[in-house]
Amino acid sequence: MEESLNYEELYNTLSDRYEVQGIITPKTKLIFILESPHVAEVKNGVPVAGPSGATMSKKLFGEGYGKPLGLLLQKQLEESKDRPSLDVVGLLNVCNIPMQKRPYEKQDIDNCNGFLDQLETIRTSNQKSHFKDENLNDIQNFILNKFRERLNALVDREVTIVPCGRFAQKFFKLANVSSEKWTVVEDVPHPSYNSWSRERYQSSVNKVIQELNRHKI
């Protein structure tokens, strides 16, 4: 299949089965930007639906909240109950399809192996804004432009933006979208591997919690 399709067509083909949209509502005030969906996210159809999401819930709402943040927000959308702490939280992925092979079925890996290798290279190259391989630049720019469109849709809203981890921080910087109405919390790690509890990140994580408390009133 790869021989007959360009990267945009491959992306769109995979999107039909693997795309995970963000969660942004009219009440959203605090937006976490993550990298891309993984196994739990594809299964449940929402960002941070696995262990990283559970880390976020515990840190934001207390140790009693063990359910992943994406699943909490999904349930809130279904029930529409008065929960200010959940109402204000939103989620965005930089890339709406997985950038690792594991979430994909074998047939799709076989059919799109080269393209998935390229996504993986981009995913693990947080220190690079430009590649020697122009194909990688083209794919990165394609992902970046899609992400930029989602950010541009928010420029008139008073929100707090939290890029989580080096990948999200890199793409947020490359997108070069800003607004006087935004507050951006920097240096927040990706919530994997319990990083939100590490001493070196407590100042940034505490700032996120302050923003949550400010917005949920």
NORQUI-V43508 format. One record per pair of residues at least 6 apart in sequence whose ideal C-beta (glycine too) atoms are under 7 Angstrom apart, sorted by the first residue. I is the first residue (numbers start at 1). GAP is how many residues later the second one is. Records with the same first field share a line. If there is no record, write none. Layout:
I->GAP + GAP
//
This chain:
1->110 + 111
2->8 + 109 + 110 + 112 + 113
5->8
7->108 + 131 + 132 + 135
8->134
10->102 + 105
11->86 + 131
14->83 + 94 + 98
15->81 + 82
18->24 + 79 + 80 + 85 + 86
19->77 + 78
20->17 + 21 + 22 + 25 + 26 + 27 + 73 + 76
21->75
22->25 + 68 + 69 + 70 + 71 + 128
23->23 + 24 + 50 + 67 + 68
24->7 + 66
25->65
27->60 + 61
28->60 + 62 + 131
29->59 + 130 + 131 + 186
30->58 + 59 + 60 + 130 + 132 + 181 + 182 + 185
31->59 + 61 + 128 + 129 + 130 + 131
32->59 + 130 + 132
33->59 + 61 + 128 + 129 + 130 + 131 + 135 + 139
34->13 + 14 + 57 + 59 + 130 + 134
35->58 + 59 + 60 + 64 + 88 + 130 + 132 + 133 + 155
36->57 + 58 + 59 + 61 + 62 + 63
37->10 + 56 + 61 + 66
38->12 + 60 + 62 + 65
39->63 + 64
40->9 + 10
41->6 + 8 + 9 + 29
42->56 + 61
44->26 + 27 + 30
46->24 + 25 + 27 + 28
47->23 + 44 + 46
48->8 + 20 + 21 + 22 + 43
49->19 + 21 + 22
50->18
52->138 + 139 + 140
53->15 + 16 + 17 + 18
54->12 + 13 + 14
55->136 + 139 + 141
56->13 + 135
57->8 + 9 + 10 + 11 + 12 + 15
58->7 + 8
59->137 + 146
60->149 + 152
61->24
70->21
72->14
73->13 + 16 + 18
76->7 + 10
84->132
85->127 + 131
88->127 + 128
92->58
94->49 + 53 + 73 + 74 + 77
95->48
98->6
99->20 + 21 + 23 + 24
100->20 + 23
101->8 + 15
104->12
109->7
118->17 + 18 + 21
121->15
122->14 + 17 + 18
123->44
126->40 + 41 + 44
129->41 + 45
130->7
131->6
144->27 + 30 + 31
147->24 + 28
148->27 + 29
151->24 + 26
152->25
155->22 + 24
156->25
157->24
158->23
159->23
160->23 + 25 + 51 + 55
161->21 + 23
162->23 + 26 + 46
163->6 + 9
164->24 + 25 + 26 + 27
165->24 + 25
183->28
185->19 + 22 + 23 + 26
186->18
187->17
188->16 + 17 + 20
189->6 + 7 + 12
195->6
196->9
//
